Amino acid sequence: MNSDTMQGKWKQLKGQAKERWGKLTDDELDQIEGHRDQLAGKIQERYGKTKEEAEKEIDEFERDCNC
């Protein structure tokens, strides 16, 4: 999924993202607004992951939610 598609569907995806990455707050998810790079950064920050690990998790998230 490209970044524009994720941004357009973000309100629908936000709940699923919250379930998957529970350490992210509602405020953080609101600020991310579907921006893939910002989501990756927050995952790195909260979970101590590398950029590559965070990107892989986002890829899996997109695949799982049929975005």
N, CA, C and O atoms as a GROMACS GRO file, in nm:
protein
  268
    1MET      N    1   0.086  -0.117   0.000
    1MET     CA    2   0.000   0.000   0.000
    1MET      C    3   0.090   0.122   0.000
    1MET      O    4   0.191   0.127   0.069
    2ASN      N    5   0.051   0.220  -0.078
    2ASN     CA    6   0.130   0.342  -0.077
    2ASN      C    7   0.085   0.432   0.039
    2ASN      O    8  -0.019   0.410   0.100
    3SER      N    9   0.165   0.530   0.066
    3SER     CA   10   0.142   0.617   0.181
    3SER      C   11   0.009   0.692   0.171
    3SER      O   12  -0.059   0.711   0.272
    4ASP      N   13  -0.029   0.734   0.050
    4ASP     CA   14  -0.156   0.805   0.033
    4ASP      C   15  -0.275   0.717   0.068
    4ASP      O   16  -0.371   0.764   0.131
    5THR      N   17  -0.270   0.591   0.029
    5THR     CA   18  -0.378   0.498   0.059
    5THR      C   19  -0.390   0.477   0.210
    5THR      O   20  -0.500   0.476   0.265
    6MET      N   21  -0.276   0.459   0.275
    6MET     CA   22  -0.277   0.439   0.420
    6MET      C   23  -0.332   0.562   0.491
    6MET      O   24  -0.409   0.548   0.586
    7GLN      N   25  -0.296   0.680   0.446
    7GLN     CA   26  -0.346   0.803   0.506
    7GLN      C   27  -0.497   0.813   0.488
    7GLN      O   28  -0.569   0.852   0.579
    8GLY      N   29  -0.546   0.777   0.369
    8GLY     CA   30  -0.688   0.786   0.341
    8GLY      C   31  -0.772   0.691   0.424
    8GLY      O   32  -0.886   0.721   0.457
    9LYS      N   33  -0.714   0.577   0.458
    9LYS     CA   34  -0.787   0.476   0.537
    9LYS      C   35  -0.751   0.481   0.686
    9LYS      O   36  -0.795   0.395   0.762
   10TRP      N   37  -0.674   0.579   0.728
   10TRP     CA   38  -0.618   0.577   0.862
   10TRP      C   39  -0.725   0.569   0.971
   10TRP      O   40  -0.706   0.497   1.069
   11LYS      N   41  -0.835   0.639   0.956
   11LYS     CA   42  -0.938   0.634   1.061
   11LYS      C   43  -0.989   0.493   1.079
   11LYS      O   44  -1.020   0.452   1.191
   12GLN      N   45  -1.000   0.418   0.970
   12GLN     CA   46  -1.043   0.279   0.978
   12GLN      C   47  -0.934   0.189   1.035
   12GLN      O   48  -0.964   0.094   1.108
   13LEU      N   49  -0.811   0.219   1.003
   13LEU     CA   50  -0.698   0.134   1.043
   13LEU      C   51  -0.646   0.163   1.183
   13LEU      O   52  -0.577   0.081   1.243
   14LYS      N   53  -0.680   0.279   1.234
   14LYS     CA   54  -0.626   0.323   1.363
   14LYS      C   55  -0.655   0.223   1.475
   14LYS      O   56  -0.567   0.195   1.557
   15GLY      N   57  -0.776   0.170   1.480
   15GLY     CA   58  -0.811   0.072   1.583
   15GLY      C   59  -0.728  -0.054   1.573
   15GLY      O   60  -0.685  -0.110   1.673
   16GLN      N   61  -0.707  -0.099   1.450
   16GLN     CA   62  -0.626  -0.219   1.429
   16GLN      C   63  -0.480  -0.192   1.467
   16GLN      O   64  -0.413  -0.279   1.521
   17ALA      N   65  -0.434  -0.072   1.437
   17ALA     CA   66  -0.296  -0.035   1.474
   17ALA      C   67  -0.283  -0.032   1.626
   17ALA      O   68  -0.181  -0.075   1.681
   18LYS      N   69  -0.384   0.018   1.694
   18LYS     CA   70  -0.382   0.025   1.841
   18LYS      C   71  -0.376  -0.116   1.900
   18LYS      O   72  -0.306  -0.140   1.999
   19GLU      N   73  -0.450  -0.210   1.840
   19GLU     CA   74  -0.447  -0.348   1.887
   19GLU      C   75  -0.308  -0.409   1.867
   19GLU      O   76  -0.258  -0.482   1.953
   20ARG      N   77  -0.249  -0.381   1.755
   20ARG     CA   78  -0.119  -0.441   1.722
   20ARG      C   79  -0.005  -0.378   1.801
   20ARG      O   80   0.084  -0.449   1.848
   21TRP      N   81  -0.008  -0.246   1.815
   21TRP     CA   82   0.099  -0.174   1.886
   21TRP      C   83   0.038  -0.099   2.003
   21TRP      O   84   0.025   0.023   2.000
   22GLY      N   85   0.000  -0.172   2.105
   22GLY     CA   86  -0.071  -0.117   2.221
   22GLY      C   87   0.006  -0.012   2.299
   22GLY      O   88  -0.055   0.064   2.375
   23LYS      N   89   0.137  -0.007   2.284
   23LYS     CA   90   0.215   0.094   2.355
   23LYS      C   91   0.200   0.233   2.294
   23LYS      O   92   0.236   0.333   2.356
   24LEU      N   93   0.147   0.240   2.171
   24LEU     CA   94   0.126   0.369   2.108
   24LEU      C   95  -0.004   0.429   2.162
   24LEU      O   96  -0.106   0.361   2.169
   25THR      N   97   0.002   0.555   2.199
   25THR     CA   98  -0.116   0.621   2.255
   25THR      C   99  -0.211   0.666   2.144
   25THR      O  100  -0.172   0.677   2.027
   26ASP      N  101  -0.335   0.694   2.182
   26ASP     CA  102  -0.432   0.747   2.086
   26ASP      C  103  -0.382   0.879   2.027
   26ASP      O  104  -0.398   0.905   1.908
   27ASP      N  105  -0.322   0.962   2.111
   27ASP     CA  106  -0.269   1.090   2.062
   27ASP      C  107  -0.160   1.069   1.958
   27ASP      O  108  -0.157   1.137   1.856
   28GLU      N  109  -0.072   0.974   1.984
   28GLU     CA  110   0.035   0.945   1.887
   28GLU      C  111  -0.024   0.894   1.756
   28GLU      O  112   0.019   0.935   1.648
   29LEU      N  113  -0.122   0.806   1.765
   29LEU     CA  114  -0.185   0.753   1.645
   29LEU      C  115  -0.258   0.863   1.568
   29LEU      O  116  -0.260   0.862   1.445
   30ASP      N  117  -0.318   0.957   1.641
   30ASP     CA  118  -0.383   1.070   1.576
   30ASP      C  119  -0.280   1.156   1.503
   30ASP      O  120  -0.304   1.202   1.391
   31GLN      N  121  -0.165   1.178   1.566
   31GLN     CA  122  -0.060   1.260   1.505
   31GLN      C  123   0.001   1.192   1.383
   31GLN      O  124   0.039   1.260   1.288
   32ILE      N  125   0.010   1.060   1.386
   32ILE     CA  126   0.069   0.985   1.275
   32ILE      C  127  -0.016   0.997   1.149
   32ILE      O  128   0.037   1.010   1.039
   33GLU      N  129  -0.147   0.994   1.166
   33GLU     CA  130  -0.243   1.011   1.056
   33GLU      C  131  -0.210   0.927   0.933
   33GLU      O  132  -0.230   0.973   0.821
   34GLY      N  133  -0.159   0.807   0.953
   34GLY     CA  134  -0.133   0.719   0.841
   34GLY      C  135   0.001   0.740   0.772
   34GLY      O  136   0.028   0.675   0.671
   35HIS      N  137   0.084   0.827   0.824
   35HIS     CA  138   0.216   0.848   0.765
   35HIS      C  139   0.306   0.732   0.806
   35HIS      O  140   0.343   0.717   0.922
   36ARG      N  141   0.340   0.652   0.708
   36ARG     CA  142   0.417   0.529   0.732
   36ARG      C  143   0.549   0.557   0.804
   36ARG      O  144   0.586   0.485   0.896
   37ASP      N  145   0.620   0.661   0.762
   37ASP     CA  146   0.750   0.690   0.824
   37ASP      C  147   0.735   0.730   0.970
   37ASP      O  148   0.818   0.694   1.053
   38GLN      N  149   0.629   0.804   1.002
   38GLN     CA  150   0.605   0.842   1.141
   38GLN      C  151   0.566   0.721   1.225
   38GLN      O  152   0.608   0.708   1.340
   39LEU      N  153   0.484   0.633   1.167
   39LEU     CA  154   0.446   0.510   1.238
   39LEU      C  155   0.570   0.426   1.266
   39LEU      O  156   0.586   0.376   1.377
   40ALA      N  157   0.657   0.412   1.167
   40ALA     CA  158   0.781   0.335   1.187
   40ALA      C  159   0.865   0.396   1.298
   40ALA      O  160   0.921   0.324   1.381
   41GLY      N  161   0.874   0.528   1.299
   41GLY     CA  162   0.952   0.596   1.403
   41GLY      C  163   0.897   0.571   1.542
   41GLY      O  164   0.972   0.549   1.637
   42LYS      N  165   0.765   0.576   1.556
   42LYS     CA  166   0.703   0.553   1.688
   42LYS      C  167   0.720   0.408   1.732
   42LYS      O  168   0.741   0.380   1.850
   43ILE      N  169   0.711   0.315   1.637
   43ILE     CA  170   0.733   0.174   1.671
   43ILE      C  171   0.876   0.154   1.719
   43ILE      O  172   0.901   0.083   1.816
   44GLN      N  173   0.971   0.216   1.650
   44GLN     CA  174   1.111   0.208   1.691
   44GLN      C  175   1.128   0.262   1.833
   44GLN      O  176   1.192   0.200   1.918
   45GLU      N  177   1.069   0.377   1.856
   45GLU     CA  178   1.082   0.446   1.984
   45GLU      C  179   1.023   0.364   2.099
   45GLU      O  180   1.088   0.344   2.201
   46ARG      N  181   0.900   0.318   2.082
   46ARG     CA  182   0.829   0.250   2.191
   46ARG      C  183   0.874   0.106   2.214
   46ARG      O  184   0.873   0.057   2.327
   47TYR      N  185   0.915   0.040   2.105
   47TYR     CA  186   0.945  -0.102   2.116
   47TYR      C  187   1.093  -0.134   2.102
   47TYR      O  188   1.132  -0.250   2.110
   48GLY      N  189   1.177  -0.033   2.080
   48GLY     CA  190   1.321  -0.056   2.070
   48GLY      C  191   1.360  -0.138   1.948
   48GLY      O  192   1.454  -0.218   1.955
   49LYS      N  193   1.290  -0.120   1.840
   49LYS     CA  194   1.316  -0.195   1.718
   49LYS      C  195   1.402  -0.113   1.622
   49LYS      O  196   1.412   0.010   1.634
   50THR      N  197   1.464  -0.183   1.530
   50THR     CA  198   1.538  -0.113   1.424
   50THR      C  199   1.438  -0.062   1.320
   50THR      O  200   1.322  -0.103   1.320
   51LYS      N  201   1.485   0.026   1.234
   51LYS     CA  202   1.399   0.077   1.127
   51LYS      C  203   1.350  -0.037   1.039
   51LYS      O  204   1.233  -0.040   0.999
   52GLU      N  205   1.438  -0.131   1.008
   52GLU     CA  206   1.403  -0.244   0.924
   52GLU      C  207   1.296  -0.331   0.990
   52GLU      O  208   1.203  -0.376   0.923
   53GLU      N  209   1.310  -0.355   1.121
   53GLU     CA  210   1.210  -0.434   1.193
   53GLU      C  211   1.075  -0.364   1.194
   53GLU      O  212   0.971  -0.427   1.174
   54ALA      N  213   1.076  -0.234   1.217
   54ALA     CA  214   0.952  -0.158   1.219
   54ALA      C  215   0.885  -0.160   1.081
   54ALA      O  216   0.764  -0.177   1.072
   55GLU      N  217   0.963  -0.143   0.976
   55GLU     CA  218   0.909  -0.147   0.840
   55GLU      C  219   0.849  -0.283   0.809
   55GLU      O  220   0.744  -0.292   0.747
   56LYS      N  221   0.916  -0.389   0.854
   56LYS     CA  222   0.865  -0.525   0.832
   56LYS      C  223   0.731  -0.544   0.904
   56LYS      O  224   0.638  -0.603   0.849
   57GLU      N  225   0.721  -0.493   1.026
   57GLU     CA  226   0.595  -0.504   1.101
   57GLU      C  227   0.483  -0.428   1.031
   57GLU      O  228   0.369  -0.474   1.027
   58ILE      N  229   0.515  -0.312   0.975
   58ILE     CA  230   0.414  -0.234   0.903
   58ILE      C  231   0.371  -0.309   0.777
   58ILE      O  232   0.253  -0.310   0.743
   59ASP      N  233   0.466  -0.370   0.707
   59ASP     CA  234   0.433  -0.451   0.589
   59ASP      C  235   0.337  -0.564   0.628
   59ASP      O  236   0.239  -0.589   0.558
   60GLU      N  237   0.366  -0.632   0.739
   60GLU     CA  238   0.280  -0.740   0.786
   60GLU      C  239   0.142  -0.687   0.826
   60GLU      O  240   0.041  -0.750   0.797
   61PHE      N  241   0.139  -0.572   0.890
   61PHE     CA  242   0.013  -0.508   0.929
   61PHE      C  243  -0.072  -0.480   0.806
   61PHE      O  244  -0.192  -0.508   0.804
   62GLU      N  245  -0.010  -0.424   0.703
   62GLU     CA  246  -0.083  -0.393   0.580
   62GLU      C  247  -0.136  -0.520   0.515
   62GLU      O  248  -0.248  -0.523   0.465
   63ARG      N  249  -0.056  -0.625   0.515
   63ARG     CA  250  -0.097  -0.751   0.455
   63ARG      C  251  -0.212  -0.814   0.536
   63ARG      O  252  -0.308  -0.864   0.478
   64ASP      N  253  -0.202  -0.809   0.668
   64ASP     CA  254  -0.304  -0.869   0.755
   64ASP      C  255  -0.437  -0.798   0.748
   64ASP      O  256  -0.542  -0.861   0.758
   65CYS      N  257  -0.434  -0.666   0.732
   65CYS     CA  258  -0.560  -0.590   0.732
   65CYS      C  259  -0.616  -0.574   0.592
   65CYS      O  260  -0.717  -0.506   0.573
   66ASN      N  261  -0.552  -0.636   0.492
   66ASN     CA  262  -0.599  -0.628   0.353
   66ASN      C  263  -0.619  -0.485   0.307
   66ASN      O  264  -0.721  -0.452   0.246
   67CYS      N  265  -0.522  -0.401   0.336
   67CYS     CA  266  -0.530  -0.260   0.302
   67CYS      C  267  -0.510  -0.238   0.154
   67CYS      O  268  -0.514  -0.123   0.108
   0.00000   0.00000   0.00000
